[in-house]
Amino acid sequence: MSEPLDDLYRDILMEHFRYPRGRNKLEHVHLHNEGQNPVCGDEIEIALELEGEKVKDIYVSCMGCAISVASGSMLAEIIKGKSLEEVKKIAEVIKSMLKGKESRNELELGDLEALKGVRKFPVRIKCALLSWTTLIDAILAKEASKKAQISSSE
Ligand code: ZN
């Protein structure tokens, strides 16, 4: 654990940790979920305001280590304006990136590239993924309840 994060990655993470994005409360909440990472003690709350299938606005409140907070902030930054399908795709790319698989991806990850630095610290991968798994769980639950509604109205 003595190997430091690359300076560039660390600077990006720290900037997000100090000034996290997505801290404004939403007027309308269409999706909401909370998540915990007991290994580290990170806790997160995520809410989305949707416009059709697109993310109009997002609220992220994370209490935890620098990596979990920075990752939640980056999530808030990148998914605004994206469709839920795109959000799921980005989450897949982040997951495989953190697991060390170089996936062929055409997505513009921006600051999220900095999470690559976390790969060297396997215990922190859960910190980096917390915001993503919490959000994806909420999206999948919404899709499942939609399907249930459709089949019950038939
Ligand atoms: Zn953590």
Backbone and ligand atoms as CSV (ligand in chain L), in Angstrom:
chain,resi,resn,atom,element,x,y,z
A,1,MET,N,N,0.816,-1.218,0.000
A,1,MET,CA,C,0.000,0.000,0.000
A,1,MET,C,C,0.846,1.263,0.000
A,2,SER,N,N,2.160,1.114,-0.200
A,2,SER,CA,C,3.006,2.303,-0.090
A,2,SER,C,C,3.060,3.083,-1.406
A,3,GLU,N,N,2.650,2.415,-2.471
A,3,GLU,CA,C,2.752,3.075,-3.763
A,3,GLU,C,C,1.682,4.165,-3.881
A,4,PRO,N,N,2.094,5.388,-4.089
A,4,PRO,CA,C,1.100,6.469,-4.143
A,4,PRO,C,C,0.329,6.452,-5.462
A,5,LEU,N,N,-0.863,7.008,-5.443
A,5,LEU,CA,C,-1.582,7.200,-6.696
A,5,LEU,C,C,-0.744,8.121,-7.564
A,6,ASP,N,N,-0.850,7.921,-8.861
A,6,ASP,CA,C,-0.140,8.846,-9.736
A,6,ASP,C,C,-0.589,10.261,-9.415
A,7,ASP,N,N,0.365,11.191,-9.477
A,7,ASP,CA,C,0.063,12.563,-9.057
A,7,ASP,C,C,-1.135,13.154,-9.774
A,8,LEU,N,N,-1.186,12.940,-11.080
A,8,LEU,CA,C,-2.268,13.530,-11.866
A,8,LEU,C,C,-3.611,12.982,-11.397
A,9,TYR,N,N,-3.684,11.658,-11.258
A,9,TYR,CA,C,-4.922,11.035,-10.807
A,9,TYR,C,C,-5.294,11.553,-9.429
A,10,ARG,N,N,-4.299,11.650,-8.553
A,10,ARG,CA,C,-4.577,12.081,-7.192
A,10,ARG,C,C,-5.111,13.510,-7.183
A,11,ASP,N,N,-4.539,14.362,-8.000
A,11,ASP,CA,C,-4.994,15.755,-8.048
A,11,ASP,C,C,-6.452,15.843,-8.495
A,12,ILE,N,N,-6.798,15.058,-9.506
A,12,ILE,CA,C,-8.183,15.086,-10.003
A,12,ILE,C,C,-9.133,14.584,-8.922
A,13,LEU,N,N,-8.764,13.488,-8.266
A,13,LEU,CA,C,-9.606,12.936,-7.198
A,13,LEU,C,C,-9.785,13.947,-6.069
A,14,MET,N,N,-8.701,14.578,-5.675
A,14,MET,CA,C,-8.778,15.511,-4.548
A,14,MET,C,C,-9.620,16.735,-4.889
A,15,GLU,N,N,-9.560,17.139,-6.158
A,15,GLU,CA,C,-10.355,18.302,-6.562
A,15,GLU,C,C,-11.842,17.972,-6.441
A,16,HIS,N,N,-12.218,16.768,-6.857
A,16,HIS,CA,C,-13.620,16.352,-6.738
A,16,HIS,C,C,-14.026,16.155,-5.282
A,17,PHE,N,N,-13.086,15.683,-4.482
A,17,PHE,CA,C,-13.377,15.455,-3.064
A,17,PHE,C,C,-13.643,16.789,-2.360
A,18,ARG,N,N,-12.862,17.803,-2.706
A,18,ARG,CA,C,-13.018,19.110,-2.054
A,18,ARG,C,C,-14.249,19.848,-2.540
A,19,TYR,N,N,-14.533,19.711,-3.830
A,19,TYR,CA,C,-15.669,20.445,-4.410
A,19,TYR,C,C,-16.602,19.471,-5.117
A,20,PRO,N,N,-17.277,18.631,-4.356
A,20,PRO,CA,C,-18.115,17.623,-5.014
A,20,PRO,C,C,-19.274,18.225,-5.791
A,21,ARG,N,N,-19.529,17.666,-6.972
A,21,ARG,CA,C,-20.638,18.104,-7.823
A,21,ARG,C,C,-21.925,17.420,-7.376
A,22,GLY,N,N,-23.039,18.007,-7.790
A,22,GLY,CA,C,-24.328,17.364,-7.542
A,22,GLY,C,C,-24.833,17.505,-6.125
A,23,ARG,N,N,-24.507,18.597,-5.455
A,23,ARG,CA,C,-24.941,18.746,-4.070
A,23,ARG,C,C,-26.248,19.526,-3.918
A,24,ASN,N,N,-26.814,19.983,-5.033
A,24,ASN,CA,C,-28.064,20.744,-4.921
A,24,ASN,C,C,-29.262,19.814,-4.859
A,25,LYS,N,N,-30.149,20.080,-3.909
A,25,LYS,CA,C,-31.369,19.268,-3.782
A,25,LYS,C,C,-32.222,19.424,-5.037
A,26,LEU,N,N,-32.890,18.346,-5.417
A,26,LEU,CA,C,-33.703,18.370,-6.635
A,26,LEU,C,C,-35.126,18.806,-6.335
A,27,GLU,N,N,-35.737,19.412,-7.339
A,27,GLU,CA,C,-37.129,19.808,-7.199
A,27,GLU,C,C,-38.036,18.584,-7.300
A,28,HIS,N,N,-37.735,17.736,-8.286
A,28,HIS,CA,C,-38.530,16.521,-8.485
A,28,HIS,C,C,-37.607,15.321,-8.438
A,29,VAL,N,N,-37.948,14.354,-7.627
A,29,VAL,CA,C,-37.128,13.142,-7.540
A,29,VAL,C,C,-37.875,11.974,-8.187
A,30,HIS,N,N,-37.258,11.406,-9.215
A,30,HIS,CA,C,-37.890,10.273,-9.902
A,30,HIS,C,C,-37.225,8.949,-9.562
A,31,LEU,N,N,-35.994,9.026,-9.139
A,31,LEU,CA,C,-35.249,7.825,-8.767
A,31,LEU,C,C,-34.445,8.159,-7.528
A,32,HIS,N,N,-34.457,7.218,-6.573
A,32,HIS,CA,C,-33.723,7.495,-5.346
A,32,HIS,C,C,-33.160,6.198,-4.803
A,33,ASN,N,N,-31.962,6.266,-4.293
A,33,ASN,CA,C,-31.394,5.072,-3.666
A,33,ASN,C,C,-30.284,5.474,-2.699
A,34,GLU,N,N,-30.050,4.575,-1.737
A,34,GLU,CA,C,-28.953,4.777,-0.799
A,34,GLU,C,C,-28.077,3.539,-0.821
A,35,GLY,N,N,-26.802,3.750,-0.566
A,35,GLY,CA,C,-25.891,2.603,-0.558
A,35,GLY,C,C,-24.818,2.759,0.501
A,36,GLN,N,N,-24.274,1.627,0.914
A,36,GLN,CA,C,-23.186,1.646,1.898
A,36,GLN,C,C,-22.067,0.723,1.459
A,37,ASN,N,N,-20.898,1.086,1.861
A,37,ASN,CA,C,-19.752,0.203,1.700
A,37,ASN,C,C,-19.194,-0.038,3.105
A,38,PRO,N,N,-19.667,-1.111,3.767
A,38,PRO,CA,C,-19.312,-1.329,5.175
A,38,PRO,C,C,-17.812,-1.525,5.403
A,39,VAL,N,N,-17.122,-2.008,4.377
A,39,VAL,CA,C,-15.685,-2.255,4.517
A,39,VAL,C,C,-14.949,-0.966,4.887
A,40,CYS,N,N,-15.418,0.146,4.296
A,40,CYS,CA,C,-14.720,1.415,4.485
A,40,CYS,C,C,-15.556,2.386,5.310
A,41,GLY,N,N,-16.877,2.143,5.384
A,41,GLY,CA,C,-17.754,3.065,6.107
A,41,GLY,C,C,-18.344,4.160,5.240
A,42,ASP,N,N,-18.221,4.007,3.923
A,42,ASP,CA,C,-18.782,5.018,3.015
A,42,ASP,C,C,-20.297,4.878,2.944
A,43,GLU,N,N,-20.977,6.023,2.903
A,43,GLU,CA,C,-22.437,6.023,2.736
A,43,GLU,C,C,-22.811,7.023,1.673
A,44,ILE,N,N,-23.790,6.642,0.857
A,44,ILE,CA,C,-24.156,7.528,-0.250
A,44,ILE,C,C,-25.662,7.582,-0.448
A,45,GLU,N,N,-26.112,8.749,-0.864
A,45,GLU,CA,C,-27.510,8.922,-1.242
A,45,GLU,C,C,-27.516,9.537,-2.636
A,46,ILE,N,N,-28.301,8.957,-3.522
A,46,ILE,CA,C,-28.363,9.448,-4.901
A,46,ILE,C,C,-29.818,9.667,-5.288
A,47,ALA,N,N,-30.090,10.767,-5.968
A,47,ALA,CA,C,-31.442,11.003,-6.482
A,47,ALA,C,C,-31.329,11.558,-7.897
A,48,LEU,N,N,-32.271,11.165,-8.733
A,48,LEU,CA,C,-32.274,11.652,-10.114
A,48,LEU,C,C,-33.587,12.335,-10.429
A,49,GLU,N,N,-33.467,13.383,-11.216
A,49,GLU,CA,C,-34.646,13.983,-11.824
A,49,GLU,C,C,-34.577,13.647,-13.303
A,50,LEU,N,N,-35.620,13.018,-13.809
A,50,LEU,CA,C,-35.596,12.577,-15.204
A,50,LEU,C,C,-36.475,13.439,-16.078
A,51,GLU,N,N,-36.103,13.442,-17.351
A,51,GLU,CA,C,-36.940,14.068,-18.360
A,51,GLU,C,C,-37.067,13.021,-19.448
A,52,GLY,N,N,-38.168,12.308,-19.472
A,52,GLY,CA,C,-38.263,11.135,-20.341
A,52,GLY,C,C,-37.275,10.096,-19.836
A,53,GLU,N,N,-36.393,9.648,-20.730
A,53,GLU,CA,C,-35.392,8.655,-20.340
A,53,GLU,C,C,-34.055,9.307,-20.025
A,54,LYS,N,N,-34.034,10.634,-20.009
A,54,LYS,CA,C,-32.765,11.333,-19.803
A,54,LYS,C,C,-32.630,11.889,-18.398
A,55,VAL,N,N,-31.387,11.955,-17.942
A,55,VAL,CA,C,-31.111,12.512,-16.628
A,55,VAL,C,C,-31.098,14.033,-16.741
A,56,LYS,N,N,-32.091,14.658,-16.126
A,56,LYS,CA,C,-32.150,16.113,-16.184
A,56,LYS,C,C,-31.238,16.711,-15.112
A,57,ASP,N,N,-31.295,16.124,-13.934
A,57,ASP,CA,C,-30.442,16.622,-12.853
A,57,ASP,C,C,-30.181,15.497,-11.866
A,58,ILE,N,N,-29.142,15.679,-11.083
A,58,ILE,CA,C,-28.755,14.627,-10.149
A,58,ILE,C,C,-28.296,15.215,-8.822
A,59,TYR,N,N,-28.644,14.494,-7.769
A,59,TYR,CA,C,-28.198,14.866,-6.428
A,59,TYR,C,C,-27.397,13.702,-5.874
A,60,VAL,N,N,-26.188,14.000,-5.417
A,60,VAL,CA,C,-25.344,12.970,-4.809
A,60,VAL,C,C,-24.837,13.488,-3.479
A,61,SER,N,N,-25.084,12.729,-2.427
A,61,SER,CA,C,-24.509,13.098,-1.145
A,61,SER,C,C,-23.756,11.900,-0.612
A,62,CYS,N,N,-22.455,12.033,-0.532
A,62,CYS,CA,C,-21.631,10.913,-0.088
A,62,CYS,C,C,-20.817,11.315,1.132
A,63,MET,N,N,-20.899,10.472,2.160
A,63,MET,CA,C,-20.061,10.666,3.337
A,63,MET,C,C,-19.111,9.483,3.376
A,64,GLY,N,N,-17.852,9.766,3.213
A,64,GLY,CA,C,-16.937,8.636,3.210
A,64,GLY,C,C,-15.535,9.084,2.847
A,65,CYS,N,N,-14.757,8.144,2.371
A,65,CYS,CA,C,-13.362,8.435,2.046
A,65,CYS,C,C,-13.274,9.266,0.765
A,66,ALA,N,N,-12.101,9.779,0.494
A,66,ALA,CA,C,-11.890,10.652,-0.660
A,66,ALA,C,C,-12.277,9.960,-1.959
A,67,ILE,N,N,-11.972,8.679,-2.072
A,67,ILE,CA,C,-12.248,7.988,-3.337
A,67,ILE,C,C,-13.747,7.850,-3.576
A,68,SER,N,N,-14.510,7.503,-2.529
A,68,SER,CA,C,-15.954,7.349,-2.728
A,68,SER,C,C,-16.611,8.692,-3.030
A,69,VAL,N,N,-16.197,9.722,-2.341
A,69,VAL,CA,C,-16.770,11.050,-2.575
A,69,VAL,C,C,-16.415,11.552,-3.977
A,70,ALA,N,N,-15.156,11.385,-4.365
A,70,ALA,CA,C,-14.714,11.845,-5.690
A,70,ALA,C,C,-15.434,11.077,-6.789
A,71,SER,N,N,-15.593,9.778,-6.593
A,71,SER,CA,C,-16.260,8.960,-7.600
A,71,SER,C,C,-17.724,9.390,-7.759
A,72,GLY,N,N,-18.402,9.684,-6.645
A,72,GLY,CA,C,-19.787,10.154,-6.700
A,72,GLY,C,C,-19.890,11.494,-7.403
A,73,SER,N,N,-18.914,12.355,-7.164
A,73,SER,CA,C,-18.890,13.665,-7.803
A,73,SER,C,C,-18.699,13.536,-9.317
A,74,MET,N,N,-17.802,12.636,-9.704
A,74,MET,CA,C,-17.564,12.420,-11.139
A,74,MET,C,C,-18.802,11.846,-11.810
A,75,LEU,N,N,-19.472,10.955,-11.089
A,75,LEU,CA,C,-20.714,10.372,-11.609
A,75,LEU,C,C,-21.722,11.489,-11.879
A,76,ALA,N,N,-21.872,12.382,-10.901
A,76,ALA,CA,C,-22.834,13.478,-11.050
A,76,ALA,C,C,-22.499,14.316,-12.274
A,77,GLU,N,N,-21.201,14.514,-12.491
A,77,GLU,CA,C,-20.766,15.355,-13.589
A,77,GLU,C,C,-21.038,14.703,-14.945
A,78,ILE,N,N,-20.762,13.400,-15.026
A,78,ILE,CA,C,-20.792,12.769,-16.357
A,78,ILE,C,C,-22.197,12.348,-16.790
A,79,ILE,N,N,-23.102,12.019,-15.848
A,79,ILE,CA,C,-24.371,11.443,-16.313
A,79,ILE,C,C,-25.448,12.479,-16.622
A,80,LYS,N,N,-25.203,13.740,-16.254
A,80,LYS,CA,C,-26.195,14.768,-16.537
A,80,LYS,C,C,-26.442,14.871,-18.039
A,81,GLY,N,N,-27.695,14.767,-18.440
A,81,GLY,CA,C,-28.034,14.857,-19.859
A,81,GLY,C,C,-27.960,13.537,-20.596
A,82,LYS,N,N,-27.440,12.509,-19.932
A,82,LYS,CA,C,-27.334,11.193,-20.586
A,82,LYS,C,C,-28.650,10.422,-20.416
A,83,SER,N,N,-28.867,9.450,-21.307
A,83,SER,CA,C,-30.024,8.569,-21.151
A,83,SER,C,C,-29.667,7.464,-20.167
A,84,LEU,N,N,-30.688,6.826,-19.605
A,84,LEU,CA,C,-30.420,5.758,-18.633
A,84,LEU,C,C,-29.640,4.612,-19.276
A,85,GLU,N,N,-29.876,4.356,-20.558
A,85,GLU,CA,C,-29.101,3.319,-21.259
A,85,GLU,C,C,-27.629,3.688,-21.307
A,86,GLU,N,N,-27.359,4.959,-21.606
A,86,GLU,CA,C,-25.964,5.413,-21.645
A,86,GLU,C,C,-25.321,5.306,-20.268
A,87,VAL,N,N,-26.101,5.645,-19.243
A,87,VAL,CA,C,-25.576,5.572,-17.869
A,87,VAL,C,C,-25.166,4.139,-17.542
A,88,LYS,N,N,-26.000,3.172,-17.946
A,88,LYS,CA,C,-25.666,1.772,-17.681
A,88,LYS,C,C,-24.394,1.366,-18.415
A,89,LYS,N,N,-24.242,1.868,-19.638
A,89,LYS,CA,C,-23.047,1.555,-20.415
A,89,LYS,C,C,-21.798,2.114,-19.736
A,90,ILE,N,N,-21.897,3.363,-19.285
A,90,ILE,CA,C,-20.742,3.982,-18.622
A,90,ILE,C,C,-20.377,3.167,-17.380
A,91,ALA,N,N,-21.390,2.740,-16.617
A,91,ALA,CA,C,-21.128,1.964,-15.403
A,91,ALA,C,C,-20.373,0.676,-15.729
A,92,GLU,N,N,-20.746,0.031,-16.841
A,92,GLU,CA,C,-20.052,-1.198,-17.246
A,92,GLU,C,C,-18.587,-0.921,-17.559
A,93,VAL,N,N,-18.358,0.189,-18.276
A,93,VAL,CA,C,-16.985,0.540,-18.647
A,93,VAL,C,C,-16.146,0.819,-17.394
A,94,ILE,N,N,-16.736,1.519,-16.432
A,94,ILE,CA,C,-16.008,1.828,-15.187
A,94,ILE,C,C,-15.685,0.538,-14.437
A,95,LYS,N,N,-16.679,-0.351,-14.366
A,95,LYS,CA,C,-16.461,-1.613,-13.659
A,95,LYS,C,C,-15.300,-2.386,-14.273
A,96,SER,N,N,-15.310,-2.524,-15.603
A,96,SER,CA,C,-14.232,-3.322,-16.200
A,96,SER,C,C,-12.904,-2.588,-16.122
A,97,MET,N,N,-12.946,-1.264,-16.169
A,97,MET,CA,C,-11.705,-0.497,-16.015
A,97,MET,C,C,-11.092,-0.754,-14.638
A,98,LEU,N,N,-11.938,-0.754,-13.604
A,98,LEU,CA,C,-11.430,-0.946,-12.241
A,98,LEU,C,C,-10.968,-2.379,-12.012
A,99,LYS,N,N,-11.551,-3.306,-12.780
A,99,LYS,CA,C,-11.114,-4.687,-12.637
A,99,LYS,C,C,-9.914,-4.982,-13.531
A,100,GLY,N,N,-9.408,-3.949,-14.191
A,100,GLY,CA,C,-8.163,-4.097,-14.936
A,100,GLY,C,C,-8.333,-4.585,-16.355
A,101,LYS,N,N,-9.570,-4.654,-16.812
A,101,LYS,CA,C,-9.785,-5.074,-18.198
A,101,LYS,C,C,-9.797,-3.826,-19.071
A,102,GLU,N,N,-8.956,-3.838,-20.086
A,102,GLU,CA,C,-8.980,-2.719,-21.016
A,102,GLU,C,C,-10.094,-2.986,-22.016
A,103,SER,N,N,-11.240,-2.416,-21.787
A,103,SER,CA,C,-12.310,-2.659,-22.747
A,103,SER,C,C,-12.170,-1.651,-23.880
A,104,ARG,N,N,-12.569,-2.080,-25.042
A,104,ARG,CA,C,-12.590,-1.136,-26.148
A,104,ARG,C,C,-13.748,-0.210,-25.877
A,105,ASN,N,N,-13.453,1.015,-25.562
A,105,ASN,CA,C,-14.615,1.867,-25.331
A,105,ASN,C,C,-14.490,3.185,-26.068
A,106,GLU,N,N,-15.603,3.602,-26.621
A,106,GLU,CA,C,-15.640,4.836,-27.410
A,106,GLU,C,C,-16.157,5.971,-26.537
A,107,LEU,N,N,-16.387,5.663,-25.258
A,107,LEU,CA,C,-16.971,6.683,-24.395
A,107,LEU,C,C,-15.908,7.675,-23.936
A,108,GLU,N,N,-16.344,8.903,-23.824
A,108,GLU,CA,C,-15.474,9.952,-23.317
A,108,GLU,C,C,-15.608,9.962,-21.789
A,109,LEU,N,N,-14.594,9.506,-21.093
A,109,LEU,CA,C,-14.727,9.356,-19.642
A,109,LEU,C,C,-14.292,10.578,-18.843
A,110,GLY,N,N,-13.546,11.445,-19.479
A,110,GLY,CA,C,-13.124,12.654,-18.769
A,110,GLY,C,C,-12.388,12.332,-17.479
A,111,ASP,N,N,-12.776,13.001,-16.406
A,111,ASP,CA,C,-12.104,12.829,-15.121
A,111,ASP,C,C,-12.176,11.399,-14.599
A,112,LEU,N,N,-13.175,10.651,-15.069
A,112,LEU,CA,C,-13.321,9.278,-14.570
A,112,LEU,C,C,-12.086,8.425,-14.835
A,113,GLU,N,N,-11.304,8.830,-15.836
A,113,GLU,CA,C,-10.054,8.118,-16.104
A,113,GLU,C,C,-9.186,8.060,-14.852
A,114,ALA,N,N,-9.348,9.053,-14.000
A,114,ALA,CA,C,-8.518,9.119,-12.799
A,114,ALA,C,C,-8.786,7.946,-11.860
A,115,LEU,N,N,-9.959,7.329,-11.992
A,115,LEU,CA,C,-10.257,6.179,-11.126
A,115,LEU,C,C,-9.359,4.989,-11.446
A,116,LYS,N,N,-8.730,5.014,-12.630
A,116,LYS,CA,C,-7.779,3.965,-12.972
A,116,LYS,C,C,-6.719,3.797,-11.897
A,117,GLY,N,N,-6.354,4.917,-11.293
A,117,GLY,CA,C,-5.317,4.881,-10.266
A,117,GLY,C,C,-5.703,4.012,-9.082
A,118,VAL,N,N,-7.007,3.783,-8.904
A,118,VAL,CA,C,-7.504,3.012,-7.763
A,118,VAL,C,C,-7.254,1.518,-7.941
A,119,ARG,N,N,-7.054,1.110,-9.200
A,119,ARG,CA,C,-6.850,-0.316,-9.484
A,119,ARG,C,C,-5.748,-0.951,-8.651
A,120,LYS,N,N,-4.750,-0.141,-8.334
A,120,LYS,CA,C,-3.612,-0.681,-7.581
A,120,LYS,C,C,-3.985,-0.996,-6.141
A,121,PHE,N,N,-5.155,-0.538,-5.703
A,121,PHE,CA,C,-5.565,-0.744,-4.308
A,121,PHE,C,C,-6.891,-1.502,-4.273
A,122,PRO,N,N,-6.817,-2.834,-4.376
A,122,PRO,CA,C,-8.057,-3.616,-4.512
A,122,PRO,C,C,-9.104,-3.311,-3.439
A,123,VAL,N,N,-8.700,-3.016,-2.201
A,123,VAL,CA,C,-9.720,-2.755,-1.171
A,123,VAL,C,C,-10.475,-1.466,-1.431
A,124,ARG,N,N,-9.909,-0.581,-2.249
A,124,ARG,CA,C,-10.584,0.692,-2.510
A,124,ARG,C,C,-11.507,0.631,-3.716
A,125,ILE,N,N,-11.465,-0.459,-4.448
A,125,ILE,CA,C,-12.303,-0.544,-5.651
A,125,ILE,C,C,-13.777,-0.416,-5.273
A,126,LYS,N,N,-14.155,-1.014,-4.139
A,126,LYS,CA,C,-15.547,-0.905,-3.682
A,126,LYS,C,C,-15.924,0.547,-3.400
A,127,CYS,N,N,-14.982,1.317,-2.900
A,127,CYS,CA,C,-15.217,2.744,-2.652
A,127,CYS,C,C,-15.529,3.449,-3.973
A,128,ALA,N,N,-14.721,3.137,-4.986
A,128,ALA,CA,C,-14.876,3.800,-6.279
A,128,ALA,C,C,-16.162,3.378,-6.971
A,129,LEU,N,N,-16.629,2.160,-6.691
A,129,LEU,CA,C,-17.817,1.645,-7.383
A,129,LEU,C,C,-19.121,1.933,-6.655
A,130,LEU,N,N,-19.023,2.368,-5.393
A,130,LEU,CA,C,-20.239,2.533,-4.586
A,130,LEU,C,C,-21.300,3.389,-5.270
A,131,SER,N,N,-20.919,4.549,-5.761
A,131,SER,CA,C,-21.902,5.447,-6.379
A,131,SER,C,C,-22.532,4.787,-7.605
A,132,TRP,N,N,-21.705,4.074,-8.371
A,132,TRP,CA,C,-22.204,3.451,-9.603
A,132,TRP,C,C,-23.157,2.306,-9.303
A,133,THR,N,N,-22.792,1.433,-8.353
A,133,THR,CA,C,-23.682,0.303,-8.063
A,133,THR,C,C,-24.990,0.813,-7.442
A,134,THR,N,N,-24.908,1.844,-6.612
A,134,THR,CA,C,-26.118,2.401,-5.988
A,134,THR,C,C,-27.056,2.961,-7.055
A,135,LEU,N,N,-26.490,3.662,-8.018
A,135,LEU,CA,C,-27.301,4.244,-9.086
A,135,LEU,C,C,-27.889,3.160,-9.991
A,136,ILE,N,N,-27.062,2.203,-10.386
A,136,ILE,CA,C,-27.522,1.158,-11.309
A,136,ILE,C,C,-28.617,0.314,-10.653
A,137,ASP,N,N,-28.466,0.006,-9.361
A,137,ASP,CA,C,-29.522,-0.733,-8.649
A,137,ASP,C,C,-30.857,0.003,-8.750
A,138,ALA,N,N,-30.811,1.325,-8.598
A,138,ALA,CA,C,-32.037,2.123,-8.655
A,138,ALA,C,C,-32.648,2.075,-10.051
A,139,ILE,N,N,-31.796,2.155,-11.067
A,139,ILE,CA,C,-32.300,2.118,-12.449
A,139,ILE,C,C,-32.928,0.750,-12.741
A,140,LEU,N,N,-32.248,-0.319,-12.314
A,140,LEU,CA,C,-32.767,-1.663,-12.572
A,140,LEU,C,C,-34.078,-1.893,-11.825
A,141,ALA,N,N,-34.180,-1.379,-10.600
A,141,ALA,CA,C,-35.406,-1.544,-9.816
A,141,ALA,C,C,-36.562,-0.823,-10.502
A,142,LYS,N,N,-36.264,0.350,-11.038
A,142,LYS,CA,C,-37.304,1.112,-11.740
A,142,LYS,C,C,-37.774,0.348,-12.979
A,143,GLU,N,N,-36.798,-0.198,-13.717
A,143,GLU,CA,C,-37.163,-0.961,-14.920
A,143,GLU,C,C,-37.985,-2.186,-14.553
A,144,ALA,N,N,-37.610,-2.849,-13.466
A,144,ALA,CA,C,-38.326,-4.053,-13.045
A,144,ALA,C,C,-39.758,-3.706,-12.648
A,145,SER,N,N,-39.943,-2.576,-11.954
A,145,SER,CA,C,-41.297,-2.228,-11.517
A,145,SER,C,C,-42.149,-1.796,-12.708
A,146,LYS,N,N,-41.504,-1.204,-13.709
A,146,LYS,CA,C,-42.233,-0.840,-14.930
A,146,LYS,C,C,-42.753,-2.093,-15.619
A,147,LYS,N,N,-41.847,-3.099,-15.724
A,147,LYS,CA,C,-42.227,-4.355,-16.366
A,147,LYS,C,C,-43.376,-5.012,-15.612
A,148,ALA,N,N,-43.303,-4.978,-14.278
A,148,ALA,CA,C,-44.338,-5.610,-13.459
A,148,ALA,C,C,-45.678,-4.914,-13.695
A,149,GLN,N,N,-45.616,-3.584,-13.812
A,149,GLN,CA,C,-46.845,-2.812,-14.060
A,149,GLN,C,C,-47.470,-3.199,-15.394
A,150,ILE,N,N,-46.601,-3.311,-16.402
A,150,ILE,CA,C,-47.099,-3.646,-17.731
A,150,ILE,C,C,-47.751,-5.025,-17.705
A,151,SER,N,N,-47.100,-5.996,-17.058
A,151,SER,CA,C,-47.663,-7.351,-17.100
A,151,SER,C,C,-48.920,-7.468,-16.233
A,152,SER,N,N,-49.023,-6.621,-15.181
A,152,SER,CA,C,-50.216,-6.727,-14.344
A,152,SER,C,C,-51.418,-6.034,-14.999
A,153,SER,N,N,-51.141,-5.117,-15.928
A,153,SER,CA,C,-52.258,-4.413,-16.579
A,153,SER,C,C,-52.745,-5.181,-17.808
A,154,GLU,N,N,-52.057,-6.253,-18.153
A,154,GLU,CA,C,-52.479,-7.029,-19.323
A,154,GLU,C,C,-53.706,-7.908,-19.027
L,1,ZN,ZN,ZN,-14.077,4.273,0.987
